[in-house]
Amino acid sequence: MKNLIPIFLLFLTLGCATTATTPKNSHNICKTFREKPHWPQQSNTVFKKWGIPVYVQMAIMQQESHFVADARPSRGFLGFRPSSAYGYAQALDGTWRDYLKACKTNAERDNFADSCDFIGWYINESHKKLGISKLDVYNLYLAYHEGNGGYKRKSYLKKKWLLKVAKRITEKSKQYRKQLANCQE
């Protein structure tokens, strides 16, 4: 009987654990929001706080993590990760620390609402520092990916692949905007 107690406790712990699930159809934001009923309110809160449209937040998050809570870059040569990016927003360690300090929060990168808020904060910073419109998804994404300093130095011009990704995200945001207009309840 004593030997069964640790096994019982293990199953009890595993049974109580919650894991974030990835939406089944991340290409349709209406279906995603039906599957994740708290997400529309959480992303709308960020829109009210930072002025970043929901479709912009979701297009960036879909590109960065495909809505995977604990996403990390793939391991590269010799098993090392190319960056410290983590979570829904793929925020880097240093940038996340800047956000925590600036917003006086103890947010977590694998929390959807916190990641939306991070994206809102970062885009708002890009808007203030670089003058990029909060509706200019193409340039906002370039600043998000390269950092505000990298964007200012135009480091993205040496990355043809990144320019294609920024175009793709712009199209994704347009798609999400149309979908949201037809699915709002």
Secondary structure, DSSP 8 states (H G I E B T S, - for coil): -TTHHHHHHHHHHHHH-------S-TT-HHHHHHHSTTHHHHHHHHHHHH---HHHHHHHHHHHHTT-TT------GGG--SS--BTTTTB-HHHHHHHHHHHT----TT-HHHHHHHHHHHHHHHHHHH---TT-HHHHHHHHHHHHHHHHTTGGGG-HHHHHHHHHHHHHHHHHHHHHHHH--
